[in-house]
Amino acid sequence: MNPLKNAGLRVGTVAIAALLSLGAEIAVAEPKTLPTTPQTPEGHQTEGDRQLSLASQRLDEAENAETSAKQREAYLAAERHSERAVELLPESADAHFLHFAARGRLAQMQGLALGAVQLPSLQRELDLVLELNPDHADALGSRGGMLVKLPFLLGGNVPEGIRLLKRALELDPQSIGKRLELAEAYNIDENTVQAASMVAEARKLADASGSTREQESVKKFAEALQKSCSGCAVEILAR
């Protein structure tokens, strides 16, 4: 068996996990009210705003789906709604990010080969989000996670990735998911003290929220972190 071929497969897997899994993870892990677009003179929601809201709802439904079939159906619906939102609101960073998130999750479900084909276009859409809004917290978190997880030869840059993840958390200070992403980044950077600190902060926020879902997410992450070696990605996030 050709060892270079195997190495390329491993690199491809990491690249896709970094961009597809992480970007969508941030988009749907913590549902939030998106900034509203301008309303009609009658004060009604515009069609673009409605499509944006529906895309966000479908993404959240997908994350809570009990079967892969229902999950795929919800992601496809999110892709349709976000695509329509992009058509109606071409300058909306949120619309483009939700489209990126839905497409990323679907590509992840399709497997390595098909996901790899879509990777360049997903990268371009993430670039566009940050062009439209350089302070888009979710997009910064996605780009930061990508830089942390990608191999150096494919553009990986752990210090820069951590910087972007910290900036994303500054912009979204109550985020539990971003703390876990940053904890993983610190673990990859072999800074286990900071990783543990981020998990402790995430656990405190989850307990204060009273959300069983968030508490369980932090618990699973903490357990996975304990099993991970220093310098390694946390298995629960590197899917």
Residue pairs with C-beta under 8 A, 6 or more apart in sequence:
9 112
11 151
11 153
11 154
12 112
12 116
13 112
14 149
14 150
14 151
14 238
15 116
15 119
15 149
15 150
15 151
15 154
16 107
16 108
16 112
16 115
16 116
16 119
17 149
17 233
17 238
17 239
18 145
18 146
18 148
18 149
18 150
19 104
19 119
19 122
19 123
19 126
19 142
19 146
20 104
20 105
20 107
20 108
20 115
20 119
20 122
21 104
21 108
21 237
21 238
21 239
22 141
22 142
22 145
22 146
22 149
22 181
22 237
23 100
23 101
23 104
23 122
23 126
23 138
23 142
23 145
23 146
24 59
24 101
24 102
24 104
24 105
24 108
25 177
25 181
25 237
26 101
26 138
26 141
26 142
26 145
26 168
26 177
26 178
26 181
27 59
27 97
27 98
27 100
27 101
27 138
28 59
28 60
28 62
28 63
28 101
28 105
29 63
29 176
29 177
29 217
30 175
30 176
30 177
30 214
31 56
31 60
34 52
34 53
34 56
34 94
35 94
36 45
36 49
37 46
37 48
37 49
37 52
37 89
37 92
38 46
39 45
39 46
39 49
40 46
45 53
46 88
47 88
48 85
48 88
48 89
48 92
48 95
49 89
51 81
51 82
51 84
51 85
51 88
51 95
52 81
52 82
52 85
52 89
52 92
52 94
52 95
52 98
54 77
54 81
55 78
55 81
55 82
55 85
55 95
55 98
55 99
55 102
56 78
56 98
58 74
58 75
58 77
58 78
58 81
58 102
59 74
59 75
59 78
59 98
59 101
59 102
59 105
61 74
62 70
62 71
62 72
62 74
62 75
62 78
62 105
63 71
65 71
65 73
65 74
68 109
71 109
72 106
72 109
75 102
75 105
75 106
75 109
76 102
76 106
78 98
78 101
78 102
79 99
79 102
79 103
79 106
81 98
82 95
82 98
82 99
82 101
82 102
83 99
85 92
85 95
85 98
85 99
86 92
86 95
86 96
86 99
88 95
89 95
91 132
92 132
93 129
93 130
93 132
93 133
93 136
93 139
94 136
96 125
96 128
96 129
96 132
97 126
97 129
97 136
97 138
97 139
99 125
100 122
100 125
100 126
100 129
100 139
100 142
101 138
103 118
103 122
103 125
104 122
107 114
107 115
107 118
107 119
107 122
108 115
108 239
126 139
126 142
126 143
126 146
129 136
129 139
130 136
130 139
130 140
130 143
133 139
135 171
137 168
137 169
137 171
137 172
137 175
137 178
138 168
138 172
140 164
140 165
140 167
140 168
140 171
141 164
141 165
141 168
141 169
141 172
141 178
141 181
143 161
143 164
144 160
144 161
144 162
144 163
144 164
144 165
144 167
144 168
144 181
144 185
145 161
145 165
145 181
145 184
145 185
146 161
147 155
147 156
147 157
147 158
147 160
147 161
147 164
148 156
148 158
148 161
148 162
148 165
148 184
148 185
148 188
148 189
149 156
149 161
149 188
149 233
149 238
150 156
158 185
158 188
158 189
159 189
161 185
162 182
162 185
162 186
162 189
165 178
165 181
165 182
165 185
166 182
168 175
168 178
169 175
169 178
169 179
169 182
172 178
174 205
176 202
176 205
176 206
176 209
176 214
176 217
176 218
177 217
179 198
179 199
179 201
179 202
179 205
180 198
180 199
180 202
180 217
180 218
180 221
180 237
181 237
182 198
183 194
183 195
183 196
183 198
183 199
183 202
183 221
183 225
183 234
184 195
184 225
184 233
184 234
184 237
186 192
186 194
186 195
186 198
187 195
187 225
187 228
187 230
187 231
187 232
187 233
187 234
188 231
188 232
188 233
189 231
190 230
190 231
192 230
195 225
196 225
199 218
199 221
199 222
199 225
202 218
202 221
203 215
203 218
203 222
205 214
206 214
206 215
206 217
206 218
207 215
209 215
220 236
221 234
221 236
221 237
224 234
224 235
224 236
224 237
225 234
227 235
228 234
228 235
